[in-house]
Amino acid sequence: MQDLLADTRLVTNNDRMRGRDWVIPLLRSRMVCRSAAELCTVFEQNELPFAPITMPEDLFDDAHLLASGGLGAIKLPDGRATHAPLMPTTLDGERTSICLDPPRIGEHTNTLLTELGYTSEQIAAMK
């Protein structure tokens, strides 16, 4: 990788973005022989920002989400407690949180239909 560190075409982030068409295939060819776990270790050791591509169910055990408080507590419609990933944003230095638990089927139907302009008689007829 020393050759890439010395490449004057890659000095700034804008340079690297302009070089994506040749840099990405080059990096891919150099990393293809390494496992995802090995790459994660190398990136962590070098403090490189990255996120492995995983399945949604893997988020519950994600070390970064757990360490950063990136999971919020929710209650499922059947009453079970679990966690869900939070948005990776902050407002005024605070991580945004979960405002509402997932609704039960039909929980907000009347309210939504009323807000859409349906009368209680029309809602009853639809049911």
Secondary structure, DSSP 8 states (H G I E B T S, - for coil): -HHHHH-GGGSSHHHHHHTHHHHHHHHHHHHTTS-HHHHHHHHHHTT--------GGGGGG-HHHHHHT-EEEEE-TTS-EEEEE--S-EETTEE----S----TTTTHHHHHHHTT--HHHHHHH-
